[in-house]
Amino acid sequence: MLADARRVPVRARARWSVPALLAAVAVVVRVPAFVSAPSLVFDDGQYGVSVVDMRHGLAPYRGVFSSQGPLHFPLLYVGDLLGFRTLDAPRVTPMLAGVIAAIGVWAIARRLGAGDAVATVSGLIVATTGTMIWTTGQVTGDGPAAGLIVCALWAAIVYRDDPRLGRALLIGVLLGAALAVKPLVGAALIPIGWWMGERRRASHIAAASGAAVAVWFASAVPWGLGRVWRQSITYHTGKGPEYGKLFQFRKLTSLLGLRDGILVVAVLLGIVAAAIGATHVVEARRRDARVLAIWAGVVAVVLVFEKAMFANHLATIVIPLVLLFAIRPPPLRWLAIGLVALVPWAIVNTNDMLWFRHYTGIDAALVADLQRLPRTAKAVADDPAYVWRAGLSTPRLMNDVSKMRIDQGSLTTTDVLDAARERGTCAVVIWTFRFGSLLPGLRDGMRGAGYELAREYAPGHELWLRADDARDCRTRGEVALARSRD
C-alpha cells in the first residue's frame, strides 16, 4: 500500500514534466523576438500598433483595418490583457500559440502511437524550429492559427479513440476558431475529417461542422459581415503582390532547408528507415502516415499556387511534417548523430530570431523623438512599428499602411492627410517608399495641414510635426517646463 501511494505523485510529475519542458523551451527561444524593438517583418509592427489602437477604443474592421480573419484581433487583445498592456504585450498571444503548438504536437504524437522519446522530440522540434519561431515569436496571423489547428487535431484524435458528441463539438469550435484567424489552415480538414470519419457517426460530423460555422459567424457578426468580407476576403483577392509558381516552390524548399533543417532531415531519415526496414510500423499507423502525407502534399500545393506566399505561411506545412516524423521515426540515434551538424546550421540560419535586437542609428533617434510627444498623441508612419515602440497609437484606419492598401486605393494621400488633421494627431513619419513615393503630393499636403518638417535624419527619412496645435502636441519636456512655470 505504501509503495503504491508513493508511486502516484511520481507518475503525476512525469505526466507534467514533458509539457513543462516544452513550454519552457518554447518561451526561452522566443524571448529575443518577443522583446525585440525592430520587427522581423512589417506585419509585426502593423499588428502591434493595431493592438495599441484597440486599447484606445478603436474596433476591428471599423477603426482598425483588419486584413486577417475576424478572430485574429480579439485573440491579440486578450493576450494584450494577459500581458498587462505592456509594450511587448501584443506578442503574448503568438507566444502562447507557440507553446500550445509544441505541447499539442507532443500530445497528438502520443495518441498516434509514438513512444515517449519520439513524442518529446516531436514537441521539441515544433518548439525550436525556425518557421515556428518566426510565426510565433512575433505578431502574425499564422501563429495563433497554427496553435488553434493543433488543438483541433488533438481533439479529433481524442475523438477517434473515444467518440462523444461533446468532443465532436469541441473539434468544430477549435476548427472554426482557427479558420476565423487564418483560412490557410483549412487543409487540416483532411486528417480531421479522416479521424472523425473512421467512427462513421454522421450526426457528430454534422454537429462539428455546424459548430465551426457558428464560431466563424459569431466572431464576424459583431464587426459587420460586410466589413469582414471586404477587409479579410476581398482584400486578399484584389490587386497586390503575385509571384511565379516556380519562384514560390524554390522559396518553400529553400526556407524549409534553411530554417527547418532538423525537421526536414528527421522526416527524410524516417523515410529511409522505413524503406530499409529499420523500423516496424503497424497497419493503423501506416494509414495515419498516408493521411498525413496527403495533408502535407496538399499544403505544399496550396503554398506554391497561392497568390503570394510569405515565410510565415510555412507554419501550415511544419505541423504535418512533424507528425509524419512522429509516426514514422528513424532510430533516434541516427537523428542524434545528425544533430552535430544540424544544430549549428539551425543557429546560423535563425540568428536573426535568436539574438536580442535594438534600434540603432537614425531608427533609434526617430523613436526617441516620437517618445517626447505626449502619451496621448497619435502618429502616422509608413512603418507602424516606430509608432508602437514609441508607445503611441495611430488615428482611425492608419494602423495598416501596406502597399496593398495603396495599390487597391483604400489608402490614399487624402486619407493620410485627413488622419493627420484629426485632433490629437501630432506626427507623420515618412520613412519608406510607401509614403515617400507611392502617395504623390503628401509633403505639400502636410504643409497645408499645418505640419512642418521637424527633422530629416537622412534623405527620405523624415519626421513631420504639427505646428498649429501646440496644446495637444507639446513635447513632454515642454509640458514639464510649462508646469514648472505655473
Residue pairs with C-beta under 8 A, 6 or more apart in sequence:
18 106
18 116
18 119
18 120
18 123
19 103
19 106
21 120
22 99
22 102
22 103
22 106
22 120
22 123
22 124
22 127
23 99
23 102
23 103
25 102
25 124
25 127
25 128
26 98
26 99
26 102
26 126
26 127
26 128
26 136
27 95
27 99
29 127
29 128
29 133
29 137
29 354
30 95
30 98
30 133
30 136
30 137
32 137
32 353
32 354
32 355
32 356
32 357
33 40
33 91
33 133
33 137
33 138
33 353
34 88
34 91
34 95
34 137
34 138
35 88
35 356
36 138
36 356
36 357
36 358
37 357
37 358
37 359
37 367
37 389
38 357
38 358
38 359
38 363
38 385
39 45
39 48
39 138
39 385
40 134
40 137
40 138
40 352
40 353
41 138
41 140
41 310
41 311
41 312
42 383
42 385
42 402
43 138
43 139
43 140
43 141
43 312
44 91
44 138
44 139
44 140
44 385
45 383
45 384
45 385
45 386
45 388
45 389
46 384
46 385
46 399
46 400
46 401
46 402
47 76
47 90
47 139
47 140
47 141
48 90
48 91
48 139
48 384
48 385
48 388
48 389
49 384
49 385
49 387
49 388
49 393
49 394
49 399
50 64
50 65
50 66
50 73
50 76
50 90
50 384
50 399
50 400
51 73
51 76
51 77
51 80
51 89
51 90
51 139
52 90
52 387
52 388
52 391
52 392
52 393
53 63
53 64
53 393
53 394
53 399
54 60
54 64
54 73
54 76
54 77
54 80
55 80
55 85
55 393
56 393
57 63
58 64
58 393
58 396
58 399
59 223
60 66
60 70
60 73
60 74
60 223
61 70
61 223
61 224
61 227
61 228
61 231
62 223
62 224
62 227
63 396
63 397
64 73
64 397
64 399
64 400
65 231
65 397
65 399
65 400
65 405
65 410
66 72
66 73
66 223
66 228
66 231
66 232
67 231
67 232
67 235
67 236
67 400
67 402
67 404
68 141
68 181
68 182
68 232
69 141
69 145
69 179
69 180
69 181
69 182
69 183
69 216
69 219
69 232
70 180
70 216
70 219
70 220
70 223
70 228
70 232
71 177
71 180
71 181
71 219
72 141
72 144
72 180
72 181
72 182
74 219
75 93
75 144
75 181
76 90
76 93
76 139
76 144
78 93
79 89
79 90
79 91
79 92
79 93
79 94
79 95
79 96
80 89
80 90
80 92
80 93
81 89
82 89
82 92
82 96
83 89
83 90
83 91
83 92
87 388
87 389
87 391
90 139
90 388
91 137
91 138
91 139
93 139
93 143
93 144
94 135
94 136
94 137
94 138
94 139
94 140
94 143
94 144
95 136
95 137
96 147
97 136
97 143
97 144
97 146
97 147
97 148
98 127
98 132
98 133
98 135
98 136
98 137
98 143
98 147
99 127
100 147
100 150
100 151
101 126
101 132
101 136
101 146
101 147
101 150
101 319
102 123
102 124
102 126
102 127
102 132
103 123
104 147
104 150
104 151
104 153
104 154
105 122
105 123
105 125
105 126
105 150
105 319
105 322
105 323
105 326
106 119
106 120
106 122
106 123
107 119
107 154
108 150
108 153
108 154
108 157
108 323
108 326
109 118
109 119
109 122
109 123
109 323
109 326
109 327
110 116
110 119
111 154
111 157
111 158
111 161
112 157
112 285
112 288
112 323
112 326
112 327
113 282
113 284
113 285
113 327
114 122
114 326
114 327
114 329
117 332
118 325
118 326
118 329
118 332
119 326
121 266
121 329
121 332
121 335
122 322
122 323
122 325
122 326
125 262
125 263
125 266
125 322
125 325
126 132
126 318
126 319
126 322
128 262
128 346
129 259
129 260
129 262
129 263
129 318
129 322
129 346
130 258
130 259
130 260
130 346
130 349
130 350
130 353
131 255
131 256
131 259
131 260
131 311
131 312
131 314
131 315
131 318
132 146
132 315
132 318
133 350
133 353
133 354
134 259
134 311
134 312
134 350
134 353
135 142
135 143
135 146
135 312
135 314
135 315
136 143
136 146
136 147
136 315
137 353
140 312
141 181
141 182
141 312
142 182
142 184
142 312
142 313
142 315
142 316
143 312
143 315
144 181
144 182
145 178
145 181
145 182
145 184
145 185
145 315
146 185
146 315
146 316
146 318
146 319
148 174
148 177
148 178
148 181
148 185
149 174
149 175
149 178
149 185
149 188
149 319
150 319
151 174
151 178
152 171
152 174
152 175
152 178
152 188
152 192
153 188
153 191
153 192
153 319
153 323
155 167
155 170
155 171
155 174
156 171
156 191
156 192
156 195
156 196
157 195
158 167
159 167
159 168
159 171
159 195
159 196
159 199
159 204
160 195
160 196
160 198
160 199
163 199
163 201
163 204
165 203
165 204
165 207
168 196
168 201
168 204
168 205
168 207
168 208
168 211
169 207
169 208
169 211
171 192
171 196
171 208
171 211
172 207
172 208
172 209
172 210
172 211
172 212
172 214
172 215
173 211
173 212
173 215
175 188
175 189
175 192
175 208
175 212
176 211
176 212
176 213
176 214
176 215
176 216
177 215
177 219
178 185
178 188
179 185
179 186
179 212
179 216
180 215
180 216
180 219
180 220
184 302
184 306
184 313
184 316
185 316
187 295
187 298
187 299
187 302
187 316
188 295
188 319
190 291
190 294
190 295
190 298
191 291
191 292
191 295
191 320
193 205
194 291
196 204
196 205
196 208
197 205
217 225
220 228
235 404
235 408
235 410
236 307
237 307
238 404
238 408
239 404
239 407
239 408
240 307
240 308
240 403
240 404
240 407
240 408
241 307
241 308
241 403
241 404
242 307
242 308
243 251
243 307
243 308
243 309
245 304
245 305
248 303
248 304
248 305
248 306
248 309
249 304
251 309
252 300
252 303
252 304
252 309
252 314
252 317
255 311
255 314
256 263
256 264
256 314
256 317
257 264
258 349
259 314
259 346
259 349
259 350
260 314
260 318
260 321
261 342
261 345
261 346
261 349
262 338
262 339
262 342
262 343
262 346
263 318
263 321
263 322
263 325
264 321
265 335
265 338
265 342
266 325
266 329
266 330
266 335
267 321
267 324
267 325
269 330
269 334
269 335
269 338
270 279
270 324
270 325
270 328
270 329
270 330
271 328
272 278
272 330
273 279
273 328
273 329
273 330
273 331
273 334
274 281
274 328
278 330
278 331
279 328
279 329
279 330
279 331
281 289
281 327
281 328
285 327
285 328
288 327
289 324
289 327
289 328
292 320
292 323
292 324
292 327
293 320
293 324
295 320
296 317
296 320
296 321
296 324
299 316
299 317
299 320
300 317
302 316
303 309
303 313
303 314
303 316
303 317
306 313
329 335
347 354
358 364
359 367
359 389
362 457
362 458
362 461
363 386
365 457
366 386
366 429
366 431
366 457
366 461
366 463
367 386
367 389
367 390
369 454
369 455
369 463
370 379
370 386
370 387
370 390
370 392
370 427
370 429
370 463
371 390
371 391
372 475
372 476
372 477
373 379
373 390
373 392
373 426
373 427
373 473
373 475
373 476
374 426
374 472
374 473
374 474
374 475
374 476
374 479
375 391
375 392
375 476
376 424
376 472
377 392
377 424
377 425
377 426
377 427
377 472
377 473
378 392
378 393
378 394
378 395
378 422
378 424
378 425
378 426
379 386
379 387
379 390
379 392
379 393
379 394
379 425
379 426
379 427
379 428
379 429
380 387
380 394
380 395
380 398
380 401
380 416
380 419
380 420
380 425
380 427
380 428
380 429
381 387
381 394
381 401
381 427
381 428
381 429
381 431
382 401
382 429
382 430
382 431
382 432
382 434
382 435
382 436
383 429
383 431
383 432
383 434
384 394
384 398
384 399
384 400
384 401
386 429
386 431
387 393
387 394
387 429
394 419
395 419
395 420
395 422
395 424
395 425
396 419
396 422
397 415
397 419
398 416
398 419
400 411
401 411
401 434
401 435
402 411
402 434
403 434
403 438
405 411
406 412
406 434
406 438
406 439
412 439
413 439
413 440
413 441
413 442
413 445
416 428
416 435
416 439
416 442
416 445
417 442
417 445
417 446
417 448
417 449
419 425
420 428
420 446
420 449
420 451
420 466
421 449
421 450
423 469
423 472
424 472
425 466
426 465
426 466
426 469
426 472
426 473
427 463
427 464
427 465
427 466
427 473
428 435
428 446
428 451
428 463
428 464
429 435
429 462
429 463
429 464
430 436
430 442
430 443
430 460
430 461
430 462
430 464
431 460
431 461
431 462
435 442
436 460
446 464
450 466
450 467
450 468
450 469
451 464
451 465
451 466
451 467
452 464
452 465
452 467
453 462
453 463
453 464
454 463
454 464
454 465
455 462
455 463
456 462
456 463
457 463
465 473
466 473
474 482
